[in-house]
Amino acid sequence: MRAVRLGPRSVVALALVSAIGVLAFGWPLFAPGDSGITTHAADAPWLFAALLPLLLAVVVATIADTGLDAKAIAMLGVLAAAGAALRPLGAGTAGIEPMFFLMVLSGRVLGPGFGFVLGAVSMFASALLTGGVGPWMPFQMLAMGWVAMGAGLLPGAARLRGRAESLLLAGYGAVASVAYGTAMNLQGWTLMQGMASGISYVPGDPLDENLARFVAYCLATSLGWDLPRAVVTMVLTLTLGGAVLRALRRATRRAAFDAPVAFEDG
């Protein structure tokens, strides 16, 4: 059983925040050069901090659809606390971020709805724990929510087990680790205007030219963190993934999420 069901309002809220998130991440590639937002690139992260209420709306909509009961909220709290505690272990040094491994496995076992909420809440909690609160935080919450949600959407959740499942999750974790870093680069890239002609963002330039600069920016700034993060996620998934998956599935069965309540006389 999955801890969070995606009811109609949950799907609408999740689709809305994801669509706005894609626009928030991708606007530099399409904004015209005379756009006011490109001439105030330093203010853009604060503008997009409005994404935070939309992320919270996903949780509210899920509760409204009765997708979160007391047991699911307790599980969410425990896993979010564990994820927040794992993040400072490597402090992002050389891409050592074991948090990704837990988010991928949790999303796999407990479904895409739980995964999105867990990823966003874990990143919020870790930001409070590490003092990493800033205009980048809503972007991190959204990106981590997508990472965990994607794991819940992978095929074979009911049948695939053992080594094959570990390999699937390890491969997904590696791709998701690099994709997370690439998405977060879009958030910071606009602040590089004029700093280095080969990699900086140029408002209004053709899409292909800005894409080439963005690729160069990723290679120069974050690939050294993204690839080690992918390797760490793969290694942890292949070595510890089986045990963690079994523990999560055992906890879910014992919690009996969404089990009907029956009252007996006497």
C-alpha positions in Angstrom: 0.0 0.0 0.0 1.2 3.5 -0.7 1.2 6.1 2.0 -0.1 8.9 -0.2 -2.8 8.5 -2.8 -3.0 11.0 -5.6 -6.6 12.2 -5.7 -7.9 14.6 -8.3 -7.0 17.8 -6.3 -3.5 16.3 -5.6 -2.9 15.6 -9.3 -4.0 19.2 -10.2 -1.9 20.8 -7.6 1.1 18.6 -8.5 0.7 19.3 -12.2 0.4 23.1 -11.5 3.4 23.4 -9.3 5.4 21.2 -11.8 4.4 23.4 -14.7 5.2 26.6 -12.9 8.5 25.0 -11.7 9.5 24.2 -15.3 8.8 27.8 -16.3 10.7 29.0 -13.3 13.7 27.0 -14.1 13.7 27.5 -17.9 12.7 31.2 -18.3 16.3 32.4 -19.0 16.4 30.4 -22.3 13.3 32.1 -23.7 13.0 35.5 -22.1 13.6 38.4 -24.6 16.6 40.7 -24.1 14.4 43.7 -23.2 12.4 41.8 -20.6 12.4 43.5 -17.2 13.0 40.2 -15.5 16.3 39.7 -17.3 17.6 43.1 -16.4 16.9 42.3 -12.7 18.3 38.8 -12.7 19.5 39.1 -9.1 15.9 39.7 -8.1 14.6 36.7 -10.0 15.3 34.1 -7.3 13.2 36.1 -4.8 10.4 36.3 -7.4 10.4 32.6 -7.8 10.4 32.0 -4.1 6.6 32.3 -4.6 6.9 28.7 -5.6 7.0 27.8 -1.9 3.3 28.3 -1.2 2.6 26.2 -4.3 4.7 23.4 -2.9 2.8 23.6 0.3 -0.5 23.5 -1.7 0.4 20.0 -2.9 0.5 18.9 0.8 -2.8 20.6 1.6 -4.5 19.1 -1.5 -3.2 15.7 -0.6 -4.6 16.0 2.9 -7.9 17.2 1.4 -8.0 14.1 -0.8 -7.5 11.9 2.4 -4.2 10.7 1.0 -2.4 11.5 4.3 -3.6 9.8 7.4 -1.9 9.9 10.8 0.4 6.9 10.0 1.5 8.4 6.7 2.3 11.7 8.3 4.3 9.9 11.0 6.2 8.0 8.2 6.7 11.3 6.4 8.2 12.9 9.5 10.6 10.1 10.2 11.9 9.8 6.6 12.1 13.6 6.2 14.1 13.8 9.5 16.4 11.0 8.3 16.9 12.7 4.9 17.7 16.0 6.6 20.2 14.3 8.9 21.9 12.6 6.0 22.4 15.8 3.9 25.0 17.5 6.2 27.2 14.3 6.4 29.0 15.2 3.2 28.0 18.8 3.2 27.9 18.6 -0.6 31.7 18.1 -0.6 32.7 16.5 -3.9 29.2 15.4 -4.4 29.0 13.2 -1.3 25.3 13.5 -0.7 23.7 10.3 0.7 20.3 12.0 0.9 19.6 11.2 -2.7 19.8 7.5 -2.1 17.1 7.6 0.6 14.8 9.8 -1.4 15.0 7.5 -4.4 14.3 4.3 -2.4 11.5 6.0 -0.4 9.8 7.3 -3.5 10.0 3.8 -5.0 8.3 2.0 -2.1 5.8 4.7 -1.1 4.7 6.1 -4.5 5.1 9.3 -6.5 2.8 11.4 -4.3 4.6 10.5 -1.1 7.9 10.9 -2.9 7.2 14.4 -4.0 6.0 15.5 -0.6 8.9 13.8 1.1 11.5 15.2 -1.2 10.3 18.8 -0.8 9.8 18.5 3.0 13.2 16.8 3.5 15.0 19.6 1.6 13.1 22.2 3.6 14.1 20.6 6.9 17.7 20.2 5.8 17.9 23.8 4.8 16.7 24.8 8.3 19.2 22.3 9.9 22.2 23.5 7.9 21.3 27.2 7.7 20.9 26.9 3.9 17.8 29.1 3.7 17.8 31.4 0.8 16.2 32.2 -2.6 17.5 28.9 -3.9 15.5 26.8 -1.4 12.2 26.6 -3.3 14.1 25.4 -6.3 15.9 22.7 -4.3 12.6 21.6 -2.8 11.0 21.3 -6.2 13.9 19.5 -7.8 14.2 17.0 -4.9 10.5 16.4 -5.1 10.8 15.6 -8.7 13.7 13.2 -8.0 11.7 11.2 -5.4 8.5 11.4 -7.5 10.3 10.0 -10.5 11.4 7.0 -8.5 7.8 6.3 -7.6 6.8 6.4 -11.3 9.4 3.8 -12.4 7.9 0.5 -13.8 7.7 -2.8 -12.0 6.9 -1.5 -8.5 4.6 -4.5 -7.8 6.7 -7.2 -9.3 10.3 -6.3 -9.8 12.5 -7.3 -6.9 16.1 -8.3 -6.0 19.1 -7.4 -8.1 17.1 -6.2 -11.1 15.3 -3.7 -9.0 18.5 -2.5 -7.4 20.1 -2.0 -10.8 17.0 -0.1 -12.0 17.1 2.2 -9.0 20.9 2.7 -9.2 20.6 3.7 -12.8 17.8 6.1 -12.1 19.6 7.5 -9.1 22.6 8.3 -11.2 20.6 10.0 -13.9 18.5 11.9 -11.3 21.6 13.1 -9.4 23.0 14.7 -12.6 19.6 16.0 -13.6 19.2 17.6 -10.2 22.5 19.5 -10.5 21.6 20.6 -14.1 18.2 21.9 -13.0 19.8 23.8 -10.1 22.3 25.3 -12.5 19.5 27.1 -14.3 18.6 28.8 -11.1 22.1 30.2 -10.6 23.2 30.7 -14.1 21.4 34.0 -14.6 23.6 35.5 -11.9 26.6 35.0 -14.2 25.7 37.8 -16.7 28.9 39.3 -18.0 31.3 37.5 -15.7 32.7 35.1 -18.3 31.8 35.5 -21.9 32.1 31.8 -22.7 29.7 30.6 -20.0 27.6 33.5 -18.8 24.0 34.0 -19.5 23.2 36.6 -22.2 19.6 37.9 -22.1 17.9 37.7 -25.5 20.6 35.7 -27.3 19.4 32.9 -29.6 18.4 29.7 -27.8 21.2 27.6 -29.3 23.8 30.1 -28.2 22.6 30.3 -24.7 22.3 26.5 -24.5 25.9 26.2 -25.6 26.9 28.6 -22.9 24.8 26.8 -20.3 26.4 23.4 -21.2 29.8 25.1 -20.8 28.7 26.5 -17.5 27.6 23.1 -16.2 30.9 21.5 -17.3 32.9 24.3 -15.7 31.0 24.6 -12.4 29.0 21.6 -11.3 30.0 18.4 -13.2 32.7 17.7 -10.6 29.9 17.5 -8.0 27.2 15.9 -10.1 29.2 12.9 -11.2 30.5 12.0 -7.8 26.9 12.4 -6.4 25.7 10.0 -9.1 28.5 7.5 -8.2 27.7 7.7 -4.4 24.0 7.2 -5.1 24.7 4.2 -7.3 27.1 2.6 -4.8 24.7 3.1 -1.8 21.8 1.8 -3.8 23.6 -1.3 -4.9 25.1 -2.1 -1.5 22.4 -1.0 1.0 19.4 -0.6 -1.3 18.1 -4.2 -0.8 18.0 -3.9 3.0 16.5 -0.4 3.0 13.8 -1.4 0.5 12.9 -4.4 2.6 12.7 -2.3 5.8 10.5 0.3 4.1 8.2 -2.3 2.7 8.0 -4.1 6.0 7.2 -0.8 7.8 4.5 0.0 5.2 2.8 -3.4 5.6 2.8 -3.2 9.4 1.5 0.4 9.3 -1.4 -0.9 7.0 -1.9 2.5 5.4 -5.4 3.1 4.2 -6.8 0.1 6.0 -10.5 0.5 6.6 -11.5 1.2 10.1 -14.1 -1.2 11.6 -16.1 -0.7 14.8 -17.4 -3.6 16.8 -20.2 -3.6 19.3 -19.5 -4.4 22.9 
